[in-house]
Amino acid sequence: MKSTHNELQKPFVFGQAIGVNHFIGRERELKRLTANFSHGINTILMAPRRWGKTSLVKRTMSEIKNDYIKVIYIDAYFCRNEYDFYNHFAECILHQTNSKFEQWAETAGEFLMRLTPKISYNLPSAEEYSVSLGITPRTHQPEEILQLPEIIAQRKNIHLMICIDEFQQIGEFTDSMTVQKRMRSVWQHQEHVNYCLFGSKKHLLQNMFLKSSYPFYKFGDIIPLDPIEEKTWLPYLQQGFKSWGKNISEDIARQLCQKVQLHPSYIQQLAWLTLLNTDSEATESTLLQGLDDLINENSALFIQQTEHLTPYQLNFLYAMLDGITSDFAKEDIREQYQLGSYSNIARIKTALIEKELIDTYKGAVVFADPVFVLWMRRNMNQ
């Protein structure tokens, strides 16, 4: 596929979902997710923040060529309570299953009575419109809204795959467990609708889908995302530099990947900053300049994340900087790094995971953000 002129001006993309021309790797995950979408399999994506989940889902959406299957994308990030979600859920489903306003109005009137919608749309195009439905506890029961996609799918003779981004927001609602039970009880019986659920807070999603006491336990196929292999990144980085009339050797490209530990978003951002520092040929010096820029750009965030940490929590991070990834409760480690009592270790670990500073990966404790590690080494006397 040819790149457009606009895309040629963006050799590297970060801070947003990746389009088709910048999507690389993930062949196995793309094949599996496409199969799940095509055959009606509930799916949960598990990966750290900015690891490419949204990009993978949107790439998969473009792979679905079957007119019988309609993929709906919903971003739940701004939903702060149960009825915020129901309004947004219904609005997205109605909007994305009805291309014209007249179709939307007919469908909404048929399936959602007692509405007081606020409607705005751009003339003369009837395809560009937005609606605020006004769903409240007085107008609708939760089950009515949750069942809406199944009713629409049956009536239109289609199958819906509903992708909900930032699904962990539901876990932060008041009385969240009751809300999750309602969702699970309705969704698990739907025959014409399936769901792909994912989000940016991995530890919250793990609680929701991996703990047997939670309603969404064993709700669907869980797909973890591993890092994209270094060998996949190298030709992509070299092509990006080439599109701007510059070069980056395979060795420097490899160093770039390793500096940020194969973090997809940071690779793209560091490549861009290195490109800007490069006249014609990327060098170790221009790479380090780019890395310094990357650390500086994130410095304010890292200061905010660490300024209220307890001494115990900071000491835990210092231990990790020294290469310790397990056995924090051992007496010699606790004493060397002043981590407090044996029972204190679990509390420290939980707190740092909730603050998204650390994560667990294949049985080890790891830093959640590779640039945060570089910032700590530079700014905290390590």
For each residue, the residues with C-beta under 8 A, 3 or more apart:
1: 20 21
2:
3: 7 8 21
4: 7 8
5: 8 9
6: 9 10
7: 3 4 10 19 21 22
8: 3 4 5 11 243
9: 5 6
10: 6 7 13 22
11: 8 239 240 241 243 244 271 272 275
12: 22 240 268 269 271 272 275
13: 10 16 18 19 22 268
14: 265 266 268 269 272
15: 265 269
16: 13
17: 54 55 58
18: 13 22 23 52 55 59
19: 7 13 22 23
20: 1 23 59 62
21: 1 3 7
22: 7 10 12 13 18 19 268
23: 18 19 20 26 55 59
24: 228 232 233 236
25: 228 229 232 233
26: 23 29 30 52 56 59 225 228
27: 30 31
28: 31 32
29: 26 32 33 56 223 225
30: 26 27 33 34 56 59 60 63
31: 27 28 34 35
32: 28 29 35 36 221 223
33: 29 30 36 37 43 45 56 57 60 196 223
34: 30 31 37 38 60 63 64
35: 31 32 38 39 41
36: 32 33 39 41 42 43 194 196 221
37: 33 34 41 43 60 61 63 64 69 71 161 196
38: 34 35 64 66 69
39: 35 36
40: 159 161 194
41: 35 36 37 194 220 221
42: 36 194 195 196 197 219 220 221
43: 33 36 37 194 195 196 197 220 221 222 223
44: 196 197 198 205 209 219 220 221 222 223
45: 33 53 56 57 196 197 198 223 225
46: 198 202 205 206 209 222 223 224 225
47: 51 52 53 198 202 224 225
48: 51 202 359 368
49: 200 201 202 356 368
50: 200 263 264 265 266
51: 47 48 225 263 264 265
52: 18 26 47 55 56 225 228 264 265
53: 45 47 56 57 165 198 199 200 225
54: 17 57 58 165 198
55: 17 18 23 52 58 59
56: 26 29 30 33 45 52 53 59 60 225
57: 33 45 53 54 60 61 73 163 165 196 198
58: 17 54 55 61 62 73
59: 18 20 23 26 30 55 56 62 63
60: 30 33 34 37 56 57 63 64 71
61: 37 57 58 64 71 73 163
62: 20 58 59
63: 30 34 37 59 60
64: 34 37 38 60 61 69 71 161
65:
66: 38 69
67:
68: 157 158 159
69: 37 38 64 66 158 159 160 161
70: 96 97 153 158 159 160 161
71: 37 60 61 64 160 161 162 163
72: 92 93 96 97 149 160 161 162 163
73: 57 58 61 92 96 163 165
74: 88 89 92 93 162 163 164 165
75: 78 165 166
76: 79 85 88 164 165 166 167 169 170 199
77: 165 166 169
78: 75 84 88
79: 76 84 85 88 169 170
80: 84 169 173
81: 84 85 173 174
82: 85 86 142 173 174 175 179
83: 86 87 135 136 137
84: 78 79 80 81 87 88
85: 76 79 81 82 88 89 169 170 173 179
86: 82 83 89 90 135 140 142 145 146
87: 83 84 90 91 132 133 134 135
88: 74 76 78 79 84 85 91 92
89: 74 85 86 92 93 145 146 148
90: 86 87 93 94 112 133 135 145 148
91: 87 88 94 95 131 132 133
92: 72 73 74 88 89 95 96
93: 72 74 89 90 96 97 148 149 152 160 162
94: 90 91 97 98 104 107 108 131 152
95: 91 92 98 104 129 130 131
96: 70 72 73 92 93
97: 70 72 93 94 107 152 156 158 160
98: 94 95 103 104 106 107
99: 103 127
100: 103 104 126 127
101: 104 105 119 121 126 127 129
102: 105 106 126
103: 98 99 100 106 107
104: 94 95 98 100 101 107 108 129 131
105: 101 102 108 109
106: 98 102 103 109 110
107: 94 97 98 103 104 110 111 152
108: 94 104 105 111 112 115 117 131 133
109: 105 106 112 113 115
110: 106 107
111: 107 108 148 151 152
112: 90 108 109 115 133 135 140 144 145 148
113: 109
114: 139 140
115: 108 109 112 133 134 135 139
116: 134 139
117: 108 131 132 133 134
118: 131 132 134
119: 101 129 130 131 132
120: 129 130 131
121: 101 125 126 128 129 130
122: 125 128 129
123:
124:
125: 121 122 128
126: 100 101 102 121 129
127: 99 100 101
128: 121 122 125
129: 95 101 104 119 120 121 122 126
130: 95 119 120 121
131: 91 94 95 104 108 117 118 119 120
132: 87 91 117 118 119
133: 87 90 91 108 112 115 117
134: 87 115 116 117 118 139
135: 83 86 87 90 112 115 139 140 145
136: 83 139 140
137: 83 140
138:
139: 114 115 116 134 135 136
140: 86 112 114 135 136 137 144 145
141: 144 145
142: 82 86 145 146 179 182
143: 146 147 182 186
144: 112 140 141 147 148
145: 86 89 90 112 135 140 141 142 148
146: 86 89 142 143 182 183 186 187
147: 143 144 150 151 186 190
148: 89 90 93 111 112 144 145 151 152
149: 72 93 152 153 160 162 190 192 193
150: 147 153 154 190 191 192 193
151: 111 147 148 154 155
152: 93 94 97 107 111 148 149 155 156 160
153: 70 149 150 156 157 158 159 160 192 193
154: 150 151 157 192
155: 151 152
156: 97 152 153
157: 68 153 154
158: 68 69 70 97 153 192
159: 40 68 69 70 153 192 193 194
160: 69 70 71 72 93 97 149 152 153 192 193 194
161: 37 40 64 69 70 71 72 193 194 195 196
162: 71 72 74 93 149 193 194 195 196
163: 57 61 71 72 73 74 195 196 197 198
164: 74 76 167 195 196 197 198
165: 53 54 57 73 74 75 76 77 198 199
166: 75 76 77 169 199 200
167: 76 164 170 197 198 199 205 208
168: 171 172 199 200 201 204 205 208
169: 76 77 79 80 85 166 172 173 199
170: 76 79 85 167 173 176 179 180 183 208
171: 168 176 180 204 205 207 208
172: 168 169 176 204
173: 80 81 82 85 169 170 176 179
174: 81 82
175: 82 178 179
176: 170 171 172 173 179 180
177: 180 181 214 215
178: 175 181 182
179: 82 85 142 170 173 175 176 182 183
180: 170 171 176 177 183 184 208 214 215 216
181: 177 178 184 185 215
182: 142 143 146 178 179 185 186
183: 146 170 179 180 186 187 215 216
184: 180 181 187 188 215 216 219
185: 181 182 188 189 215
186: 143 146 147 182 183 189 190
187: 146 183 184 190 193 195 219
188: 184 185 219
189: 185 186
190: 147 149 150 186 187 193 194
191: 150
192: 149 150 153 154 158 159 160
193: 149 150 153 159 160 161 162 187 190
194: 36 40 41 42 43 159 160 161 162 190 220
195: 42 43 161 162 163 164 187 219 220
196: 33 36 37 42 43 44 45 57 161 162 163 164
197: 42 43 44 45 163 164 167 205 209 216 219 220
198: 44 45 46 47 53 54 57 163 164 165 167 205
199: 53 76 165 166 167 168 169 204 205
200: 49 50 53 166 168
201: 49 168 204 205 356
202: 46 47 48 49 205 206 359
203: 206 207 353 354 356 359
204: 168 171 172 199 201 207 208
205: 44 46 167 168 171 197 198 199 201 202 208 209
206: 46 202 203 209 210 211
207: 171 203 204 210 211 214
208: 167 168 170 171 180 204 205 211 214 216
209: 44 46 197 205 206 214 216 217 219 222
210: 206 207 217 222
211: 206 207 208 214 217
212: 217
213: 217
214: 177 180 207 208 209 211 217
215: 177 180 181 183 184 185
216: 180 183 184 197 208 209 219
217: 209 210 211 212 213 214
218:
219: 42 44 184 187 188 195 197 209 216
220: 41 42 43 44 194 195 197
221: 32 36 41 42 43 44
222: 43 44 46 209 210
223: 29 32 33 43 44 45 46
224: 46 47
225: 26 29 45 46 47 51 52 53 56
226:
227: 261 262 263 264
228: 24 25 26 52 232 233 262 264
229: 25 232 233 262
230: 233 234 254 257 258 262
231: 234
232: 24 25 228 229 235 236
233: 24 25 228 229 230 236 237 253 257 262 267
234: 230 231 237 238 250 253 254 257
235: 232 238 239
236: 24 232 233 239 240
237: 233 234 240 241 248 253 256 257 267 271
238: 234 235 241 242 247 248 250 253
239: 11 235 236 242 243
240: 11 12 236 237 243 244 271 275
241: 11 237 238 244 246 247 248 271 275 278 282
242: 238 239 245 246 247
243: 8 11 239 240
244: 11 240 241 275
245: 242 280
246: 241 242 275 278 279 280 281 282
247: 238 241 242 280 281 282
248: 237 238 241 252 253 256 274 278 281 282
249: 252 253 281 282
250: 234 238 253 254
251: 254 255
252: 248 249 255 256 282 283 284 287
253: 233 234 237 238 248 249 250 256 257 282
254: 230 234 250 251 257 258
255: 251 252 258 259 284 287
256: 237 248 252 253 259 260 267 270 271 274 287
257: 230 233 234 237 253 254 260 262 267
258: 230 254 255 261 262
259: 255 256 270 287 291 370 374
260: 256 257 263 266 267 270 294 370 371
261: 227 258 370
262: 227 228 229 230 233 257 258 267
263: 50 51 227 260 266 267 369 370 371
264: 50 51 52 227 228 267 268
265: 14 15 50 51 52 268 269
266: 14 50 260 263 269 270 294 370 371
267: 233 237 256 257 260 262 263 264 270 271
268: 12 13 14 22 264 265 271 272
269: 12 14 15 265 266 272 273 294
270: 256 259 260 266 267 273 274 287 290 291 294
271: 11 12 237 240 241 256 267 268 274 275 290
272: 11 12 14 268 269 275 276 290
273: 269 270 276 277 289 290 291 293 294
274: 248 256 270 271 277 278 282 286 287 289 290 291
275: 11 12 240 241 244 246 271 272 278 282 290
276: 272 273 290
277: 273 274 286 289 290 293
278: 241 246 248 274 275 281 282 283 286
279: 246
280: 245 246 247
281: 246 247 248 249 278
282: 241 246 247 248 249 252 253 274 275 278 286 287
283: 252 278 286 287
284: 252 255 287 288
285: 288 289
286: 274 277 278 282 283 289 290
287: 252 255 256 259 270 274 282 283 284 290 291
288: 284 285 291 292
289: 273 274 277 285 286 292 293
290: 270 271 272 273 274 275 276 277 286 287 293 294
291: 259 270 273 274 287 288 294 295 374
292: 288 289 295 296
293: 273 277 289 290 296 297
294: 260 266 269 270 273 290 291 297 298 371
295: 291 292 298 299 371 374 375 378
296: 292 293 299
297: 293 294
298: 294 295 301 302 371 372 375
299: 295 296 302 303 375 379
300: 303 304
301: 298 304 305
302: 298 299 305 306 372 375 376 379
303: 299 300 306 307
304: 300 301 307
305: 301 302 309 355 357 372
306: 302 303 309 314 357
307: 303 304
308:
309: 305 306 313 314 317 355
310: 313 314
311: 314 315 338
312: 315 316 338 339 340 344 348
313: 309 310 316 317 348 351 352
314: 306 309 310 311 317 318
315: 311 312 318 319 337 338 339
316: 312 313 319 320 328 337 339 348 349 352
317: 309 313 314 320 321 352 357 358 376
318: 314 315 321 322 337 380 382
319: 315 316 322 324 328 333 336 337 339
320: 316 317 323 324 325 358 365 366 367
321: 317 318 373 376 377 382
322: 318 319
323: 320
324: 319 320 327 328 333 337
325: 320 364 365 366
326: 363 364 365
327: 324 330 333
328: 316 319 324 333 334 339 345 348 349 365
329: 333 334 342 345
330: 327 333 334
331: 334 335
332: 335 336
333: 319 324 327 328 329 330 336 337 339
334: 328 329 330 331 337 338 339 340 341 342 345
335: 331 332 338
336: 319 332 333
337: 315 316 318 319 324 333 334
338: 311 312 315 334 335
339: 312 315 316 319 328 333 334 344 345 348
340: 312 334 344 345 348
341: 334 344 345
342: 329 334 345
343: 346 347
344: 312 339 340 341 347 348
345: 328 329 334 339 340 341 342 348 349
346: 343 349 350
347: 343 344 350 351
348: 312 313 316 328 339 340 344 345 351 352
349: 316 328 345 346 352 353 358 365
350: 346 347 353 354
351: 313 347 348 354 355
352: 313 316 317 348 349 355 357 358
353: 203 349 350 356 357 358 359 360
354: 203 350 351
355: 305 309 351 352
356: 49 201 203 353 359 368 369
357: 305 306 317 352 353 367 368 369 372
358: 317 320 349 352 353 365 366 367 368
359: 48 202 203 353 356 365 366 367 368
360: 353 363 364 365 366
361: 364 366
362:
363: 326 360
364: 325 326 360 361
365: 320 325 326 328 349 358 359 360
366: 320 325 358 359 360 361
367: 320 357 358 359 370 372 373
368: 48 49 356 357 358 359 372
369: 263 356 357 372 373
370: 259 260 261 263 266 367 373 374
371: 260 263 266 294 295 298 374 375
372: 298 302 305 357 367 368 369 375 376
373: 321 367 369 370 376 377
374: 259 291 295 370 371 377 378
375: 295 298 299 302 371 372 378 379
376: 302 317 321 372 373 379 380 382
377: 321 373 374 380 382
378: 295 374 375
379: 299 302 375 376
380: 318 376 377
381:
382: 318 321 376 377
